[in-house]
Amino acid sequence: MKLSRRVEEIKPSPTLSLDAKAKELISRGEDIISFGAGEPDFPTPSSASEGGKKAIDLGKTKYTAVDGIPELKRSAIKRFYDFFGVKYEIGEVIVTPGAKMAIYEALFSLVDEGDEVIALSPYWVSYIDMIKMVGGKPKIVETKPENNFEPIPDDIAKSISEKTKLIILNFPCNPTGSVASPETFKEIAQAIKDKDIFVISDEIYGTMVYDGVFESFARFLKDRTVVIWGMSKTYSMTGWRIGFAFGPEKIISAMKKVQSQTTSNPTTISQYASLSALEEEPQKFVRETTEEFRKRRDLIYALLVEMGLKVVKPKGAFYIFPDVSRFLGMKVKNTDELSDFLLNKKKVLVIPGSGFGAEGFIRLSFALSESKIIEGIKRIKEGLDEINQS
Ligand SMILES: Cc1ncc(COP(=O)(O)O)c(C=O)c1O
């Protein structure tokens, strides 16, 4: 059977499949500690769950407008303004089935066959495959640990060619936890402002910042930026599948057209649940969970430093990205093998850097309790010690 060239070119998300593997082992009763989770471990706020249940009881269970119910769009605009200080009109936002779909729709709406799309490495696993899915050509610009994984605007400027259509930015970053400074964003905006280049700024972790400040890229180049945001991480609602895109009306309308011919509206019940979470005053859930993540970030960073690993202290999101290159080459050849070894021998899941375009590193999510972090790091240390001794 011959499948399409496009589907043959892409691979399944490695983070989702590894996390599913760990979840399956845990459900079989195995004592696995997973640093794989791409989702907060807090329960969805009760306001959201109540909103969802009420929607079912009131029979709000039919199709909605393709781009989402207007109340939710207005509420998302208000919250985005409260958090990031950028104001949008109702025609400049679309509600999507998860932030992932928002990214795909934005790429589909902007990229033509052969267009170049700049992405920064280490990158979130899905960008490269999504760029390929719409016929684009990924062009990678590396960010480095010695610069805290912050991009150098000049490196981006140098990689721009006649064919560059778009740049994807993701700060706070999955997998490094890096947060680009407002000055860096300003310089990137400056470098492209006279060119016909767009930006997708994936700000899904925008509220989870522990050091310094994060400003939306839209503050610097609003008329050419599509900002991605959503309920999954900030409100611990990954399974409800609600994302948002904010941007110029022309692009948002194009995305609506794509959505109308693919998924139709995002799930009605989830939209009402999201509305309840966004409307709740004050946003206690967001403040409290961010504080909890800050404590865990401090803990995991201290433990990794104590182990002697080279690691950049993440400023945001809930990931840390230590360098394990000195353990590779003998007993385990690469981070895929290291991840297999740690899961099978030490019952601890870490995500190999290969999927993020950064072999030699591993991604640890700190969306797990402090006691599990301590136990999990102990297991990693035992595993690495064993590799060192062999
Ligand atoms: C950087 C980044 N963007 C987008 C997403 C997707 O979010 P959603 O679950 O809302 O589709 C994720 C999820 O892991 C992510 O890490």
The ligand as an SDF file (V2000), in Angstrom:
LIG
                    3D

 16 16  0  0  0  0  0  0  0  0999 V2000
    5.2220   24.4860   23.0600 C   0  0  0  0  0  0  0  0  0  0  0  0
    3.8940   23.8340   22.9730 C   0  0  0  0  0  0  0  0  0  0  0  0
    2.9940   24.3200   22.1040 N   0  0  0  0  0  0  0  0  0  0  0  0
    1.7800   23.7540   21.9650 C   0  0  0  0  0  0  0  0  0  0  0  0
    1.4210   22.6450   22.7030 C   0  0  0  0  0  0  0  0  0  0  0  0
    0.0780   21.9980   22.4730 C   0  0  0  0  0  0  0  0  0  0  0  0
   -0.8960   22.4000   23.3610 O   0  0  0  0  0  0  0  0  0  0  0  0
   -2.3480   21.7660   23.3030 P   0  0  0  0  0  0  0  0  0  0  0  0
   -2.3670   20.5990   24.2320 O   0  0  0  0  0  0  0  0  0  0  0  0
   -3.2790   22.8530   23.7540 O   0  0  0  0  0  0  0  0  0  0  0  0
   -2.6310   21.3630   21.8990 O   0  0  0  0  0  0  0  0  0  0  0  0
    2.3310   22.0950   23.6100 C   0  0  0  0  0  0  0  0  0  0  0  0
    2.0010   20.8760   24.3660 C   0  0  0  0  0  0  0  0  0  0  0  0
    2.8320   20.1310   24.8230 O   0  0  0  0  0  0  0  0  0  0  0  0
    3.5960   22.7190   23.7640 C   0  0  0  0  0  0  0  0  0  0  0  0
    4.5020   22.2500   24.6260 O   0  0  0  0  0  0  0  0  0  0  0  0
  1  2  1  0
  2  3  1  0
  2 15  2  0
  3  4  2  0
  4  5  1  0
  5  6  1  0
  5 12  2  0
  6  7  1  0
  7  8  1  0
  8  9  2  0
  8 10  1  0
  8 11  1  0
 12 13  1  0
 12 15  1  0
 13 14  2  0
 15 16  1  0
M  END
$$$$
